[in-house]
Amino acid sequence: MALYERYCSSFEEFSSYEDFKNNFRMHPTPDFNFAYDCMDVLAQEKPDKLAMRWTNVAGEKKDFTFGQLKYYSDKTANFLAQAGIKKGDAVML
Protein backbone atom coordinates (compact mmCIF):
# COMPACT_ATOMS: atom_id res chain seq x y z
CA MET A 1 0.00 0.00 0.00
CA ALA A 2 1.34 3.40 -0.97
CA LEU A 3 1.86 5.90 1.83
CA TYR A 4 -0.83 8.28 0.56
CA GLU A 5 -3.40 5.45 0.57
CA ARG A 6 -3.00 5.10 4.35
CA TYR A 7 -4.31 8.60 5.05
CA CYS A 8 -6.55 9.44 2.09
CA SER A 9 -10.03 7.96 1.83
CA SER A 10 -9.74 7.98 -1.93
CA PHE A 11 -7.12 8.94 -4.43
CA GLU A 12 -8.04 9.86 -7.92
CA GLU A 13 -6.64 11.61 -10.91
CA PHE A 14 -7.16 15.34 -10.76
CA SER A 15 -7.70 17.41 -13.88
CA SER A 16 -5.50 20.31 -12.76
CA TYR A 17 -3.61 21.79 -9.86
CA GLU A 18 -6.68 23.85 -9.00
CA ASP A 19 -8.81 20.69 -8.95
CA PHE A 20 -6.28 19.01 -6.67
CA LYS A 21 -5.99 22.06 -4.39
CA ASN A 22 -9.76 22.35 -4.04
CA ASN A 23 -10.68 18.69 -3.71
CA PHE A 24 -7.85 16.63 -2.19
CA ARG A 25 -8.56 15.64 1.42
CA MET A 26 -6.51 13.70 3.94
CA HIS A 27 -8.07 11.69 6.74
CA PRO A 28 -5.30 10.99 9.24
CA THR A 29 -5.92 9.04 12.41
CA PRO A 30 -6.29 11.05 15.66
CA ASP A 31 -2.76 10.07 16.71
CA PHE A 32 -1.22 10.93 13.32
CA ASN A 33 2.36 12.18 13.54
CA PHE A 34 3.96 13.28 10.28
CA ALA A 35 7.50 12.48 11.42
CA TYR A 36 6.66 8.93 12.51
CA ASP A 37 3.86 8.04 10.12
CA CYS A 38 5.35 9.47 6.92
CA MET A 39 9.01 10.40 7.18
CA ASP A 40 10.08 7.34 9.18
CA VAL A 41 8.23 5.04 6.77
CA LEU A 42 9.91 6.67 3.78
CA ALA A 43 13.30 6.53 5.54
CA GLN A 44 12.83 2.81 6.11
CA GLU A 45 11.58 2.08 2.58
CA LYS A 46 13.86 4.46 0.63
CA PRO A 47 16.69 5.72 2.89
CA ASP A 48 18.89 6.89 0.01
CA LYS A 49 16.18 8.63 -2.02
CA LEU A 50 16.38 12.42 -2.35
CA ALA A 51 13.87 14.00 0.03
CA MET A 52 14.81 17.68 -0.05
CA ARG A 53 17.16 20.00 -1.88
CA TRP A 54 18.13 23.23 -0.13
CA THR A 55 19.43 26.10 -2.28
CA ASN A 56 20.20 29.76 -1.79
CA VAL A 57 20.59 32.80 -4.03
CA ALA A 58 24.37 32.28 -4.20
CA GLY A 59 23.79 28.97 -5.97
CA GLU A 60 24.86 26.77 -3.08
CA LYS A 61 22.91 23.58 -2.64
CA LYS A 62 22.65 20.73 -0.17
CA ASP A 63 20.76 17.51 -0.77
CA PHE A 64 19.14 15.47 2.01
CA THR A 65 17.92 11.88 1.75
CA PHE A 66 15.01 10.45 3.71
CA GLY A 67 17.53 8.56 5.84
CA GLN A 68 19.39 11.77 6.68
CA LEU A 69 16.17 13.61 7.55
CA LYS A 70 15.21 10.78 9.92
CA TYR A 71 18.64 10.97 11.54
CA TYR A 72 18.38 14.74 12.09
CA SER A 73 14.74 14.47 13.19
CA ASP A 74 15.67 11.84 15.77
CA LYS A 75 18.55 13.99 17.03
CA THR A 76 16.22 16.97 17.40
CA ALA A 77 13.58 14.88 19.21
CA ASN A 78 16.23 13.55 21.61
CA PHE A 79 17.52 17.06 22.29
CA LEU A 80 14.01 18.34 23.03
CA ALA A 81 13.30 15.37 25.31
CA GLN A 82 16.53 15.99 27.22
CA ALA A 83 15.42 19.61 27.65
CA GLY A 84 12.26 18.35 29.37
CA ILE A 85 9.87 18.91 26.48
CA LYS A 86 7.15 16.25 26.34
CA LYS A 87 4.52 15.14 23.86
CA GLY A 88 1.77 17.79 23.73
CA ASP A 89 3.99 20.69 24.79
CA ALA A 90 3.87 23.72 22.53
CA VAL A 91 7.21 24.45 20.86
CA MET A 92 8.13 27.11 18.32
CA LEU A 93 11.15 26.47 16.11
URURHU-V587277 format. One record per pair of residues at least 24 apart in sequence whose C-alpha atoms are under 8 Angstrom apart, sorted by the first residue. I is the first residue (numbers start at 0). J is the second residue. Records with the same first field share a line. If there is no record, write none. Layout:
I = J ; J
This chain:
2 = 37
34 = 72
38 = 65 ; 68 ; 69
39 = 65 ; 69
41 = 65
42 = 66 ; 68 ; 69
